[in-house]
Amino acid sequence: MLWAFATRRADSIDQARVILVNAIERRPNVATFHYSLACYICQLGELERAKTTLHTAFKLEPQYRTMALDDDDLKPLWEGIAAA
């Protein structure tokens, strides 16, 4: 997780996305991986995919829904998160 965050800041969101996709392949039940991936792909403009990924995080850890409503990376999705 920290590797992806550092990569996002130092290199690019797209490279961080790749790290998280690989992490999810290894550990698919870690909500933090799905949540962070949703943030990154939302910032890349892939809103539908971000919604799907975010909902996976919510299923694994429902408290992420509240956190998502305050996360600027997910701002384009706030209306849909609040309505769900």
Secondary structure by P-SEA (a helix, b strand, c coil): caaaaaaaacccaaaaaaaaaaaaaaccccaaaaaaaaaaaaaacaaaaaaaaaaaaaaaccaaaaaaaaccccccaaaaaaac
